[in-house]
Amino acid sequence: MKDGNPPFPKPELGEPYLLTPGPLTTSIEVKRAMLRDWGSWDEDFRALTADLRRRLLALLGDMADAYECIPMQGSGTFGVEAMLGTFLPRDGKILVLSNGAYGARAAETVRYLGRELTVIDKGDYLPPRGEEVSAAIAADPAITHVLAIHCETSSGILNPLAEIAAATAAAGRQLLIDSMSAFGAIDLQPDSIPFEAMVSSANKCIEGVPGFGFVLARRDALKASKGNAHSLSLDLHAQWTVMEKTGQWRYTPPTHVVAAFIEALRIHQEEGGVPARGARYTANRDILVAGMRDIGFETLLDKRWLSPIIVTFFSPADPAFEFARFYELMKRQGYIIYPGKLTVVDSFRIGCIGRMDAAVMQGVVAAAAAALAEMGVDNAAPPEDALAERRKLSG
């Protein structure tokens, strides 16, 4: 806490809570960090970039010295495309593990790149498993890489990354990880989960603002990636080479966003790092899920697959329920929630990440109950056929 400002800002001060998988609610200190202008070529900003890279690598633990950090301008999807285009050789083939919209987007990206791929699609309810990875590689020796989504936020599944990494390593293949919505709150260290490269974004669990992503990659793999990239601006090898030589980004960086992210990293460390951030988000989820179930809602996923990042709820079967109206009533009370992103059933999502604590989540539940009452929804239970579909697809 600084200058008497509460660590968790109140909606009544004019700023709603963003209950989304990012952008998310940020601290007042992060917002203030964007008030200064920076010269992208100036030594002060180059020092910020070096500090950013050093702090992110430190989150990898004992093996950090074997890795490099390459920030990349743009949204998280820019970073995913940069990682795929840089580390997947033009004659390589990737196994994409998909169980939601972001796995599907990664597969689409690979097709745009003109690289070979195969996909394991698990639908919305279940994660890919290690034995499936082993079987797919055994059936197709041309596979050189595996792509896993750490937390699939279209449903909220936390995928079993450790067993996926173990299966990939045992087969002598390389793992690429989209940890967009998990890095910084869920442990990801290469001594226990070996990977060639992973990508995340400034506006997720570190609690910065949108504007750039970053890739943490094994140095040897990064050196070997020269010439792979399909794109001038999304070439991570070229970005890294320039940063190593000059300390600068190749093209105009989001200077204010970088300054905000340094402050977010400082707060992350002050809070207690990954374990503490993950514990707060887990407590947020548990309070949210228990409270929403108490007023009749049901989660899309079985308990064991619920992530501490975002939770998907079935839309109620009650004909008085209309998501657009529910959304507006929640927003009026200071809470911005997220539409569903599923193809099978109607749903909506509520994020657990950002500058929020238990009291905020209790407020979310109270707001949801008030919204149902104003809409005249007597029962928030989902349609029986949706539950039947979950039982069938969950096995």
C-alpha positions as CSV (number, residue, x, y, z in Angstrom):
1,M,0.0,0.0,0.0
2,K,1.3,3.5,-0.9
3,D,0.1,7.0,-0.1
4,G,-3.0,5.6,1.6
5,N,-4.4,4.0,-1.5
6,P,-6.1,0.6,-0.9
7,P,-4.4,-2.3,-2.7
8,F,-7.8,-3.4,-4.2
9,P,-9.6,-0.3,-5.7
10,K,-13.3,0.0,-5.1
11,P,-15.9,0.1,-7.9
12,E,-17.6,3.0,-6.2
13,L,-14.5,5.1,-6.9
14,G,-15.5,5.0,-10.6
15,E,-13.5,2.0,-11.8
16,P,-15.2,-1.3,-12.3
17,Y,-13.4,-4.6,-11.6
18,L,-12.5,-6.5,-14.8
19,L,-13.4,-10.1,-14.2
20,T,-11.8,-11.2,-17.4
21,P,-8.7,-13.2,-18.4
22,G,-6.9,-9.9,-19.2
23,P,-6.9,-7.0,-19.6
24,L,-7.6,-7.0,-15.9
25,T,-7.8,-4.8,-12.9
26,T,-4.4,-3.2,-12.1
27,S,-3.0,-1.4,-9.0
28,I,-2.9,2.4,-8.7
29,E,0.9,2.1,-8.7
30,V,0.9,0.4,-12.1
31,K,-1.4,3.1,-13.5
32,R,0.8,5.9,-12.2
33,A,3.9,4.3,-13.7
34,M,2.5,5.2,-17.2
35,L,2.5,9.0,-16.5
36,R,6.1,9.5,-17.6
37,D,7.2,9.7,-21.2
38,W,10.3,7.6,-22.2
39,G,12.7,7.8,-25.2
40,S,12.9,4.3,-26.7
41,W,16.6,4.8,-27.5
42,D,17.5,6.5,-24.2
43,E,19.7,4.8,-21.7
44,D,17.0,5.0,-19.0
45,F,14.6,3.0,-21.1
46,R,17.2,0.5,-22.1
47,A,17.8,-0.1,-18.4
48,L,14.1,-0.7,-18.0
49,T,14.2,-3.3,-20.8
50,A,17.2,-5.0,-19.2
51,D,15.5,-5.1,-15.8
52,L,12.3,-6.5,-17.4
53,R,14.2,-9.3,-19.0
54,R,16.2,-10.1,-15.9
55,R,13.2,-10.2,-13.6
56,L,11.2,-12.5,-15.9
57,L,14.0,-14.9,-16.3
58,A,14.4,-15.1,-12.5
59,L,10.9,-16.6,-12.3
60,L,12.3,-19.7,-14.0
61,G,14.3,-20.7,-11.0
62,D,17.6,-22.7,-11.1
63,M,17.7,-23.1,-14.8
64,A,17.2,-19.4,-15.7
65,D,20.8,-19.1,-16.9
66,A,20.1,-21.4,-19.8
67,Y,17.2,-19.2,-21.1
68,E,16.8,-15.9,-22.7
69,C,13.8,-13.4,-22.5
70,I,12.6,-11.8,-25.7
71,P,9.8,-9.3,-25.3
72,M,7.7,-8.7,-28.4
73,Q,5.4,-5.8,-29.2
74,G,1.7,-6.5,-29.7
75,S,-1.0,-8.6,-28.2
76,G,-0.5,-12.1,-26.8
77,T,-1.5,-13.6,-30.1
78,F,1.4,-11.7,-31.7
79,G,3.7,-13.4,-29.2
80,V,2.2,-16.9,-29.9
81,E,2.7,-16.4,-33.7
82,A,6.3,-15.1,-33.1
83,M,7.1,-18.2,-31.0
84,L,5.6,-20.7,-33.5
85,G,7.2,-19.0,-36.5
86,T,10.6,-18.7,-34.9
87,F,11.0,-22.1,-33.2
88,L,9.1,-24.4,-35.6
89,P,11.5,-25.1,-38.5
90,R,10.0,-24.7,-41.9
91,D,10.4,-28.5,-42.5
92,G,9.1,-29.3,-39.0
93,K,5.8,-30.6,-37.9
94,I,3.9,-29.7,-34.7
95,L,1.4,-31.6,-32.6
96,V,-1.1,-29.0,-31.4
97,L,-3.0,-30.0,-28.2
98,S,-6.4,-28.3,-28.4
99,N,-9.3,-28.1,-25.9
100,G,-10.7,-24.7,-26.7
101,A,-10.5,-21.5,-28.7
102,Y,-6.8,-20.9,-28.0
103,G,-5.6,-24.3,-29.1
104,A,-7.8,-23.9,-32.2
105,R,-6.2,-20.4,-32.8
106,A,-2.7,-21.9,-32.5
107,A,-3.6,-24.5,-35.1
108,E,-4.9,-21.8,-37.4
109,T,-1.7,-19.9,-36.9
110,V,0.4,-22.9,-37.9
111,R,-1.7,-23.2,-41.1
112,Y,-1.1,-19.6,-41.9
113,L,2.6,-20.2,-41.4
114,G,2.5,-23.0,-43.9
115,R,4.0,-25.5,-41.5
116,E,2.9,-29.1,-41.1
117,L,0.7,-30.0,-38.1
118,T,-1.5,-32.5,-36.5
119,V,-4.1,-31.8,-33.8
120,I,-5.5,-33.6,-30.8
121,D,-8.8,-31.9,-30.1
122,K,-10.4,-32.8,-26.8
123,G,-13.4,-30.5,-27.0
124,D,-14.4,-28.1,-24.2
125,Y,-14.5,-30.4,-21.2
126,L,-11.3,-32.4,-20.9
127,P,-7.6,-31.8,-21.1
128,P,-5.1,-33.6,-23.4
129,R,-3.2,-36.2,-21.5
130,G,0.4,-37.4,-21.6
131,E,-0.4,-40.8,-22.9
132,E,-2.2,-39.3,-25.9
133,V,0.9,-37.2,-26.7
134,S,3.1,-40.4,-26.5
135,A,0.7,-42.2,-28.8
136,A,0.5,-39.4,-31.3
137,I,4.3,-39.1,-31.6
138,A,4.7,-42.9,-31.9
139,A,2.2,-42.9,-34.7
140,D,3.8,-39.9,-36.5
141,P,7.6,-39.8,-36.2
142,A,7.6,-36.6,-38.4
143,I,6.4,-34.6,-35.4
144,T,9.2,-32.4,-34.1
145,H,7.4,-30.2,-31.6
146,V,4.4,-30.2,-29.3
147,L,2.3,-27.1,-28.5
148,A,0.4,-27.1,-25.2
149,I,-1.9,-24.4,-23.8
150,H,-1.2,-24.1,-20.1
151,C,-4.6,-22.7,-19.1
152,E,-7.3,-22.8,-21.8
153,T,-9.4,-19.8,-20.8
154,S,-12.3,-20.4,-23.1
155,S,-13.4,-23.1,-20.6
156,G,-11.1,-22.5,-17.7
157,I,-9.3,-25.8,-17.9
158,L,-5.8,-26.0,-16.3
159,N,-4.1,-28.5,-18.5
160,P,-1.8,-31.2,-16.9
161,L,1.4,-29.6,-18.3
162,A,3.8,-31.8,-16.2
163,E,2.7,-35.1,-17.8
164,I,2.6,-33.5,-21.3
165,A,6.1,-32.2,-20.9
166,A,7.3,-35.6,-19.6
167,A,5.8,-37.4,-22.6
168,T,7.2,-34.9,-25.0
169,A,10.7,-35.1,-23.5
170,A,10.6,-38.9,-23.4
171,A,9.9,-39.0,-27.1
172,G,12.9,-36.6,-27.8
173,R,10.6,-33.8,-29.1
174,Q,10.5,-30.2,-28.1
175,L,7.7,-28.5,-26.1
176,L,6.3,-25.0,-26.9
177,I,3.9,-23.6,-24.2
178,D,1.3,-21.0,-24.5
179,S,1.2,-19.9,-20.8
180,M,-0.5,-16.6,-21.7
181,S,-3.0,-16.8,-18.8
182,A,-1.0,-18.8,-16.2
183,F,2.6,-17.6,-16.1
184,G,3.2,-15.6,-12.9
185,A,0.6,-17.4,-10.9
186,I,1.2,-21.1,-11.7
187,D,4.7,-22.5,-11.3
188,L,6.5,-23.1,-14.6
189,Q,10.1,-24.0,-14.1
190,P,12.1,-25.9,-16.7
191,D,13.8,-28.2,-14.2
192,S,10.4,-29.9,-13.6
193,I,8.6,-29.0,-16.9
194,P,11.2,-29.0,-19.6
195,F,10.3,-26.7,-22.5
196,E,12.0,-25.1,-25.5
197,A,10.0,-21.9,-25.3
198,M,7.0,-20.4,-23.6
199,V,5.0,-17.3,-24.2
200,S,3.0,-15.0,-22.0
201,S,1.7,-11.5,-21.9
202,A,2.1,-8.3,-19.9
203,N,-1.6,-8.0,-19.0
204,K,-2.2,-11.3,-17.3
205,C,-1.1,-12.8,-14.0
206,I,1.8,-10.3,-13.6
207,E,-1.0,-7.7,-13.6
208,G,0.4,-5.2,-16.1
209,V,-1.4,-3.6,-19.0
210,P,-1.7,-4.7,-22.6
211,G,0.9,-3.8,-25.2
212,F,3.5,-6.6,-25.4
213,G,4.1,-10.3,-24.8
214,F,7.3,-12.1,-24.0
215,V,9.0,-15.4,-24.8
216,L,11.3,-17.3,-22.5
217,A,13.4,-19.6,-24.6
218,R,16.4,-21.9,-24.3
219,R,19.4,-20.1,-25.5
220,D,20.6,-23.0,-27.7
221,A,17.3,-23.3,-29.4
222,L,17.1,-19.5,-29.9
223,K,20.5,-19.5,-31.5
224,A,19.5,-22.4,-33.8
225,S,16.3,-20.7,-34.8
226,K,17.9,-18.1,-37.2
227,G,16.2,-18.1,-40.5
228,N,13.1,-19.9,-39.4
229,A,10.8,-16.9,-39.1
230,H,8.2,-16.1,-41.7
231,S,7.9,-12.5,-40.7
232,L,10.2,-9.5,-40.4
233,S,8.6,-8.0,-37.3
234,L,7.8,-11.3,-35.5
235,D,11.3,-12.8,-35.8
236,L,12.3,-13.5,-32.2
237,H,15.9,-14.4,-33.2
238,A,16.3,-11.0,-34.8
239,Q,14.7,-9.2,-31.9
240,W,17.0,-10.9,-29.5
241,T,20.1,-10.2,-31.5
242,V,19.4,-6.5,-31.6
243,M,18.6,-6.4,-27.9
244,E,21.8,-8.2,-27.0
245,K,23.8,-5.8,-29.2
246,T,22.1,-2.5,-28.4
247,G,19.8,-2.9,-25.5
248,Q,17.0,-1.6,-27.7
249,W,13.9,-3.1,-29.3
250,R,14.1,-3.4,-33.1
251,Y,11.0,-1.3,-33.6
252,T,9.1,1.2,-31.5
253,P,8.4,-0.3,-28.1
254,P,5.3,0.3,-25.9
255,T,7.4,2.5,-23.5
256,H,4.6,3.3,-21.1
257,V,3.5,-0.3,-20.9
258,V,7.0,-1.5,-20.2
259,A,7.3,1.0,-17.3
260,A,4.0,-0.2,-15.9
261,F,5.1,-3.8,-16.2
262,I,8.3,-3.1,-14.2
263,E,6.1,-1.8,-11.4
264,A,3.8,-4.8,-11.8
265,L,6.8,-7.1,-11.4
266,R,7.9,-5.2,-8.3
267,I,4.5,-5.7,-6.7
268,H,4.4,-9.3,-7.8
269,Q,7.7,-9.9,-6.0
270,E,6.6,-7.9,-2.9
271,E,3.4,-10.0,-2.7
272,G,5.5,-13.2,-2.5
273,G,6.0,-14.2,-6.2
274,V,4.3,-17.0,-8.0
275,P,3.2,-19.0,-4.9
276,A,1.5,-16.0,-3.3
277,R,-0.1,-14.8,-6.5
278,G,-1.4,-18.3,-7.2
279,A,-2.8,-18.7,-3.7
280,R,-4.7,-15.4,-3.9
281,Y,-6.2,-16.4,-7.2
282,T,-7.1,-19.9,-5.9
283,A,-8.9,-18.3,-2.9
284,N,-10.7,-16.0,-5.3
285,R,-11.9,-19.0,-7.4
286,D,-13.0,-21.0,-4.4
287,I,-15.1,-18.2,-3.0
288,L,-16.6,-17.5,-6.4
289,V,-17.5,-21.1,-7.2
290,A,-19.0,-21.8,-3.8
291,G,-21.0,-18.6,-3.8
292,M,-22.3,-19.0,-7.4
293,R,-23.3,-22.6,-6.6
294,D,-25.1,-21.4,-3.5
295,I,-27.3,-19.2,-5.7
296,G,-27.9,-22.0,-8.2
297,F,-25.2,-21.7,-10.9
298,E,-23.2,-24.6,-12.1
299,T,-19.6,-24.8,-13.4
300,L,-18.9,-26.2,-16.9
301,L,-16.0,-28.3,-15.6
302,D,-15.5,-30.9,-13.0
303,K,-13.8,-29.6,-9.9
304,R,-10.4,-31.2,-10.6
305,W,-10.0,-29.3,-13.9
306,L,-11.0,-25.9,-12.6
307,S,-8.1,-23.4,-12.9
308,P,-7.5,-20.4,-10.5
309,I,-7.6,-18.1,-13.6
310,I,-11.1,-18.1,-14.9
311,V,-14.3,-20.1,-14.3
312,T,-17.0,-20.9,-16.9
313,F,-20.6,-21.2,-15.8
314,F,-23.5,-22.6,-17.7
315,S,-26.2,-20.0,-18.5
316,P,-29.4,-20.7,-16.6
317,A,-32.2,-22.5,-18.4
318,D,-34.8,-20.1,-16.9
319,P,-36.3,-18.2,-19.9
320,A,-36.0,-15.0,-18.0
321,F,-32.2,-15.2,-18.2
322,E,-30.6,-13.2,-21.0
323,F,-26.8,-12.8,-20.9
324,A,-26.7,-9.3,-22.4
325,R,-29.1,-8.1,-19.6
326,F,-27.2,-10.0,-16.9
327,Y,-23.9,-8.4,-18.2
328,E,-25.3,-4.9,-18.0
329,L,-26.7,-5.5,-14.5
330,M,-23.3,-6.8,-13.3
331,K,-21.5,-3.8,-14.9
332,R,-23.9,-1.4,-13.3
333,Q,-22.8,-2.8,-9.9
334,G,-19.1,-2.4,-10.8
335,Y,-18.2,-5.8,-12.2
336,I,-17.4,-6.5,-15.9
337,I,-17.7,-10.2,-16.7
338,Y,-16.9,-12.1,-19.9
339,P,-19.0,-13.9,-22.5
340,G,-18.7,-17.6,-23.1
341,K,-16.5,-18.9,-25.9
342,L,-17.9,-22.4,-26.2
343,T,-19.5,-24.1,-29.2
344,V,-21.5,-26.7,-27.3
345,V,-23.5,-24.8,-24.7
346,D,-24.5,-21.3,-23.7
347,S,-22.1,-20.1,-21.0
348,F,-20.3,-17.1,-19.5
349,R,-17.0,-16.6,-17.7
350,I,-15.8,-14.9,-14.6
351,G,-12.1,-14.2,-14.1
352,C,-10.3,-14.7,-10.8
353,I,-7.1,-12.8,-11.7
354,G,-6.1,-9.2,-11.3
355,R,-6.0,-6.8,-8.3
356,M,-8.8,-8.5,-6.5
357,D,-9.2,-10.4,-3.2
358,A,-11.8,-12.5,-1.3
359,A,-14.0,-9.5,-0.5
360,V,-14.2,-8.6,-4.2
361,M,-15.3,-12.1,-5.1
362,Q,-18.0,-12.0,-2.4
363,G,-19.2,-8.8,-4.0
364,V,-19.3,-10.5,-7.4
365,V,-21.6,-13.3,-6.0
366,A,-23.9,-10.7,-4.3
367,A,-24.1,-8.7,-7.5
368,A,-25.0,-11.9,-9.5
369,A,-27.8,-12.7,-7.0
370,A,-29.1,-9.2,-7.3
371,A,-29.0,-9.3,-11.1
372,L,-31.0,-12.6,-11.1
373,A,-33.6,-11.1,-8.8
374,E,-34.0,-8.0,-11.0
375,M,-34.3,-10.2,-14.1
376,G,-36.9,-12.3,-12.5
377,V,-34.8,-15.5,-12.7
378,D,-36.1,-17.9,-10.1
379,N,-33.7,-20.8,-10.8
380,A,-30.1,-20.4,-12.1
381,A,-29.7,-24.1,-12.9
382,P,-28.5,-25.0,-16.4
383,P,-30.6,-26.9,-19.0
384,E,-30.7,-30.6,-18.2
385,D,-29.4,-31.4,-21.7
386,A,-26.3,-29.2,-21.0
387,L,-25.6,-31.3,-17.9
388,A,-26.2,-34.5,-19.9
389,E,-23.7,-33.3,-22.5
390,R,-21.1,-32.6,-19.8
391,R,-21.6,-36.0,-18.3
392,K,-21.2,-37.6,-21.8
393,L,-18.2,-35.6,-22.9
394,S,-16.4,-35.7,-19.6
395,G,-16.4,-39.5,-19.6
